[in-house]
């Protein structure tokens, strides 16, 4: 029986379902928003592909923490610069509040699918087939596999919230470049913080708690503190209670 694969698919639904479901609820059959959603995800993938060769230089760093900082800086630079470039280059990305929000959701959805879903499904298939790979974690049962990876599904929700927030912050950079630098710094901090806490404490719950608090602060700033231009519709603006 493909028990591990079943749990991996269940985790995939948990990770992706709320993101996609919320987007479908808001976008419905508006083709242009679907296009923006997909292009937002493809833009994230391009930013990942371009910086990947630089990430292969891990052997050059004598300490893990230095490499973590290096990787976090690359993520902040490449992702926010790509986000800024595409928003500035094509007006359709910033035509309305809905368009900006769709770009951020697509960004987070594609990241969740490629970074999280593909990896756990592959691991589950290998476990079901009984293929032993030295680097793979070991699990006492399929249910333990599910429980240990459940926090990763939750992390995808938080990461998507952060990407939506950063998309709105980068939108502000079209008028004031300072916000682009701010987005790069925020992205770098959250990436470095997450991997450093996980590495030093080996406590995934503590790591996710810290990232969640940070993401909520960024979301509050992006949606409540920063003003949106008058021509931007309020239709997609997330509601965050104060």
C-alpha positions as CSV (number, residue, x, y, z in Angstrom):
1,X,0.0,0.0,0.0
2,X,1.1,3.5,-0.8
3,X,0.6,4.8,2.7
4,X,3.4,7.4,2.7
5,X,2.2,8.7,-0.7
6,X,-1.3,9.0,0.6
7,X,-0.1,11.1,3.6
8,X,2.1,13.2,1.3
9,X,-0.9,14.0,-1.0
10,X,-2.9,14.9,2.1
11,X,-0.1,17.2,3.2
12,X,0.0,18.7,-0.3
13,X,-3.7,19.5,-0.1
14,X,-3.3,21.1,3.4
15,X,-0.4,23.2,2.1
16,X,-1.9,24.3,-1.2
17,X,-5.6,24.1,-0.7
18,X,-6.2,27.2,1.4
19,X,-3.9,29.3,-0.9
20,X,-5.6,28.2,-4.1
21,X,-9.0,28.1,-2.6
22,X,-8.8,31.7,-1.4
23,X,-7.5,32.8,-4.8
24,X,-10.3,31.0,-6.6
25,X,-12.9,32.5,-4.2
26,X,-11.6,36.0,-5.0
27,X,-10.6,35.7,-8.6
28,X,-13.4,33.4,-9.8
29,X,-13.4,33.5,-13.6
30,X,-11.4,36.7,-14.1
31,X,-8.9,35.5,-16.7
32,X,-6.4,38.3,-16.2
33,X,-6.1,37.6,-12.5
34,X,-5.3,33.9,-13.3
35,X,-2.6,35.0,-15.7
36,X,-1.1,37.3,-13.1
37,X,-1.3,34.4,-10.5
38,X,0.7,32.1,-12.9
39,X,3.2,34.8,-14.0
40,X,3.8,35.6,-10.4
41,X,4.7,32.0,-9.7
42,X,6.9,31.8,-12.8
43,X,8.7,34.9,-11.7
44,X,9.6,33.3,-8.4
45,X,10.9,30.3,-10.3
46,X,13.1,32.4,-12.5
47,X,14.5,34.2,-9.5
48,X,15.3,30.7,-8.0
49,X,16.9,29.4,-11.2
50,X,19.1,32.5,-11.7
51,X,20.5,32.4,-8.1
52,X,20.9,28.6,-7.8
53,X,24.4,28.5,-9.3
54,X,25.5,31.0,-6.6
55,X,24.0,28.8,-3.9
56,X,26.3,25.9,-5.0
57,X,29.3,27.6,-3.6
58,X,28.6,26.3,-0.1
59,X,32.1,24.7,0.2
60,X,33.6,28.2,0.0
61,X,32.2,29.1,3.4
62,X,34.0,27.8,6.6
63,X,30.9,28.2,8.9
64,X,27.3,27.3,8.3
65,X,26.0,30.5,9.7
66,X,28.0,32.5,7.2
67,X,26.5,30.5,4.3
68,X,23.0,30.9,5.8
69,X,23.5,34.7,5.7
70,X,24.8,34.5,2.2
71,X,21.9,32.4,1.0
72,X,19.4,34.7,2.7
73,X,20.9,37.8,1.1
74,X,20.7,36.1,-2.3
75,X,17.0,35.2,-1.7
76,X,16.2,38.8,-0.7
77,X,18.1,40.4,-3.5
78,X,17.0,38.2,-6.4
79,X,13.3,37.7,-5.4
80,X,12.6,41.3,-4.6
81,X,14.5,42.6,-7.6
82,X,12.7,40.3,-9.9
83,X,9.4,41.2,-8.2
84,X,10.2,44.9,-8.7
85,X,11.3,44.5,-12.3
86,X,8.2,42.7,-13.4
87,X,5.8,45.1,-11.6
88,X,7.6,48.1,-13.1
89,X,7.9,46.5,-16.6
90,X,4.3,45.4,-17.0
91,X,1.4,47.6,-16.0
92,X,-1.0,44.6,-15.6
93,X,0.8,43.6,-12.4
94,X,-0.2,46.8,-10.7
95,X,-3.5,47.6,-12.5
96,X,-5.5,47.1,-9.2
97,X,-5.2,45.9,-5.7
98,X,-6.5,42.5,-7.0
99,X,-3.7,42.2,-9.5
100,X,-1.0,43.0,-6.9
101,X,-2.6,40.4,-4.5
102,X,-2.8,37.8,-7.2
103,X,0.9,38.2,-8.0
104,X,1.8,37.6,-4.4
105,X,-0.5,34.6,-4.1
106,X,0.9,33.0,-7.2
107,X,4.5,33.6,-5.9
108,X,3.7,31.8,-2.7
109,X,1.7,29.0,-4.3
110,X,4.5,28.1,-6.8
111,X,7.1,28.2,-4.0
112,X,5.0,25.9,-1.9
113,X,4.4,23.5,-4.8
114,X,8.1,23.3,-5.9
115,X,9.9,23.6,-2.5
116,X,7.5,21.6,-0.3
117,X,5.0,19.5,-2.3
118,X,7.4,18.0,-4.8
119,X,9.9,17.1,-2.1
120,X,7.6,15.4,0.3
121,X,5.8,13.5,-2.5
122,X,9.2,12.3,-3.9
123,X,10.3,11.2,-0.4
124,X,7.0,9.4,0.2
125,X,7.2,7.5,-3.1
126,X,10.8,6.4,-2.3
127,X,9.7,5.2,1.2
128,X,6.7,3.3,-0.2
129,X,9.0,1.6,-2.7
130,X,11.5,0.7,0.0
131,X,14.3,2.6,-1.7
132,X,17.0,3.5,0.8
133,X,18.7,6.8,0.4
134,X,21.2,7.9,3.0
135,X,20.1,11.5,3.1
136,X,16.5,10.7,3.6
137,X,15.0,11.1,7.1
138,X,13.7,7.9,8.8
139,X,10.1,7.5,10.0
140,X,8.7,4.9,12.3
141,X,5.4,4.9,10.5
142,X,3.5,6.8,7.7
143,X,1.6,8.7,10.4
144,X,4.8,9.9,11.9
145,X,5.8,11.1,8.5
146,X,2.6,13.0,8.3
147,X,2.9,14.6,11.7
148,X,6.6,15.6,11.3
149,X,5.8,17.3,8.0
150,X,2.6,19.0,9.0
151,X,4.4,22.1,10.3
152,X,5.9,22.5,6.8
153,X,2.4,22.8,5.4
154,X,1.5,25.5,7.9
155,X,4.8,27.2,7.0
156,X,3.6,27.5,3.4
157,X,0.6,29.5,4.5
158,X,2.8,31.9,6.4
159,X,5.3,32.2,3.6
160,X,2.5,33.1,1.2
161,X,1.2,35.8,3.5
162,X,4.8,37.2,3.6
163,X,5.0,37.1,-0.2
164,X,1.7,38.9,-0.5
165,X,2.9,41.5,2.0
166,X,6.2,42.0,0.2
167,X,4.4,42.4,-3.1
168,X,2.5,45.3,-1.7
169,X,5.7,46.8,-0.2
170,X,7.5,46.5,-3.6
171,X,4.5,48.1,-5.2
172,X,5.2,51.2,-3.1
173,X,8.8,51.1,-4.4
174,X,7.5,52.1,-7.9
175,X,7.0,55.6,-6.4
176,X,9.7,55.5,-3.7
177,X,12.8,53.3,-4.1
178,X,13.3,53.1,-0.4
179,X,10.6,50.4,-0.2
180,X,12.5,48.1,-2.5
181,X,15.5,48.2,-0.1
182,X,13.1,47.6,2.8
183,X,11.6,44.5,1.0
184,X,15.1,43.1,0.4
185,X,16.0,43.6,4.1
186,X,12.8,42.0,5.3
187,X,13.1,39.0,3.0
188,X,16.8,38.6,4.0
189,X,16.0,38.8,7.8
190,X,13.1,36.3,7.7
191,X,15.1,33.7,5.7
192,X,18.2,34.0,7.9
193,X,16.1,34.0,11.1
194,X,14.2,30.9,10.1
195,X,17.2,28.8,9.1
196,X,19.3,30.0,12.0
197,X,16.7,29.2,14.7
198,X,16.0,25.8,13.1
199,X,19.8,25.1,13.0
200,X,20.6,26.2,16.5
201,X,17.5,24.9,18.4
202,X,16.4,21.9,16.2
203,X,12.9,23.0,17.3
204,X,10.6,23.3,14.3
205,X,7.7,24.6,16.4
206,X,9.8,27.5,17.8
207,X,11.1,28.3,14.3
208,X,7.6,28.5,12.9
209,X,6.3,30.5,15.8
210,X,9.1,33.1,15.3
211,X,8.5,33.3,11.6
212,X,4.7,33.6,12.0
213,X,5.1,36.5,14.4
214,X,7.5,38.2,12.1
215,X,5.2,37.6,9.1
216,X,2.2,39.0,10.9
217,X,4.1,42.2,11.8
218,X,5.2,42.6,8.2
219,X,1.6,42.0,7.0
220,X,0.2,44.6,9.4
221,X,2.7,47.1,8.1
222,X,2.0,46.3,4.5
223,X,-1.8,46.3,4.8
224,X,-2.6,48.7,7.6
225,X,0.3,51.2,7.8
226,X,1.3,51.7,4.2
227,X,-1.3,53.7,2.2
228,X,-2.6,52.3,-1.1
229,X,-3.0,54.7,-4.0
230,X,-6.6,55.9,-4.6
231,X,-7.0,54.1,-7.9
232,X,-6.3,50.7,-6.3
233,X,-9.5,48.8,-5.6
234,X,-10.1,47.6,-2.0
235,X,-11.6,44.3,-3.4
236,X,-8.6,42.2,-2.5
237,X,-7.2,44.0,0.4
238,X,-6.8,41.4,3.2
239,X,-8.6,42.2,6.4
240,X,-6.2,42.1,9.4
241,X,-7.8,43.1,12.7
242,X,-5.9,45.5,14.9
